[in-house]
Amino acid sequence: MKTDLFAIADVSLTDEAAAQIRRLLTKNGDPAPEGKGLRLSVESGGCSGYRYVLELAEAKPGDLTTYSHDLPVHVPSASAAFLKGVVVDYSDDLNDSGFKIRNPNARRSCGCGQSFGT
């Protein structure tokens, strides 16, 4: 799929997030399917108005694709404006593990970090 950097405006992964995505994509020891990577979207919901949806998937029709750490990051075109400049991180701390989204466009977020408002 063609990369449209003007529309998607750099969603990036930290080293930790990229390593965890690679582990998940190759969980059974098989190489990751070509084009499969992180698909990050935004939908209505959550306690702040919008929530993030992360999945390991191939691009869907209408998705914009960029690469971070040589991994594809797919974003639906409808979500691109909400995700401009987003950094996806991963933490495996005992009390707070999982993917974390740092979104410079969010004016407010909830305590769990899974939703935001603009």
C-alpha positions in Angstrom: 0.0 0.0 0.0 1.3 3.5 -0.8 2.5 5.6 2.1 0.8 9.0 2.3 3.0 10.9 4.8 1.2 14.2 4.3 -2.2 12.7 5.3 -0.9 10.5 8.2 1.7 12.8 9.7 4.1 10.6 11.6 2.7 8.1 14.0 5.8 6.5 15.6 6.7 3.6 17.8 9.2 3.7 20.7 11.9 0.9 20.7 9.9 -0.9 23.4 6.6 -0.8 21.4 8.3 -2.0 18.3 10.0 -4.9 20.1 6.6 -5.9 21.7 4.8 -5.8 18.3 7.5 -7.9 16.8 7.2 -10.4 19.6 3.4 -10.6 19.1 3.7 -10.9 15.3 6.1 -13.8 15.6 4.5 -15.4 18.7 4.6 -18.9 17.3 8.1 -18.6 15.8 6.7 -18.0 12.3 7.7 -14.9 10.4 5.1 -12.1 10.4 2.8 -12.1 7.3 3.9 -9.4 4.8 2.1 -6.1 5.5 0.8 -7.1 8.9 1.6 -4.6 11.6 0.0 -2.2 14.1 -3.4 -0.8 13.1 -4.2 2.2 15.2 -7.6 3.9 15.0 -9.9 6.2 17.0 -13.6 5.7 17.6 -16.2 7.4 19.7 -16.4 6.2 23.3 -14.4 6.0 26.4 -14.8 8.4 29.3 -13.2 11.3 27.5 -15.0 11.2 24.2 -12.7 9.1 21.9 -10.9 5.8 22.5 -7.9 4.2 20.8 -8.2 0.9 19.1 -5.0 -1.1 18.6 -4.9 -4.3 16.6 -2.3 -6.4 14.8 -3.6 -6.5 11.2 -3.0 -5.8 7.6 -4.1 -2.5 6.1 -7.8 -2.2 5.3 -9.2 -0.3 2.3 -8.9 3.4 3.0 -6.0 3.0 5.5 -2.9 5.2 5.3 0.4 3.4 6.0 3.7 4.6 7.4 6.6 2.7 8.9 8.4 3.0 12.2 11.3 0.7 13.1 10.6 -1.1 9.8 7.1 -2.1 11.0 4.0 -1.0 9.1 1.6 1.3 11.0 -1.9 1.4 9.5 -4.3 4.3 10.3 -7.8 4.7 8.8 -8.0 8.0 6.9 -10.9 9.1 9.2 -8.6 8.7 12.3 -5.5 10.4 10.8 -6.3 13.9 12.1 -6.7 12.6 15.6 -3.4 10.7 15.5 -1.0 13.3 14.0 2.3 13.1 15.9 1.2 10.2 18.1 3.9 8.1 19.8 3.0 4.5 20.8 5.0 3.2 23.7 5.0 -0.1 25.6 5.6 -0.7 29.3 5.9 -4.0 31.1 5.9 -2.6 34.6 4.3 -4.9 37.1 1.4 -2.5 38.0 1.0 -0.7 34.7 1.8 -2.8 31.7 0.6 -2.5 28.1 0.7 -0.1 25.2 0.6 3.6 26.0 -0.4 6.4 23.6 1.2 9.9 23.8 -1.1 12.1 21.8 -0.1 15.8 21.4 -3.6 16.5 20.0 -5.4 15.4 23.2 -6.7 18.2 25.3 -7.8 15.9 28.1 -7.5 12.1 28.8 -8.9 9.7 31.3 -6.9 8.1 34.1 -6.6 4.8 32.3 -5.0 6.5 29.2 -7.2 4.6 26.8 -9.4 7.5 25.9 -9.0 11.2 25.1 -10.9 14.4 24.2 -10.1 17.2 21.8 
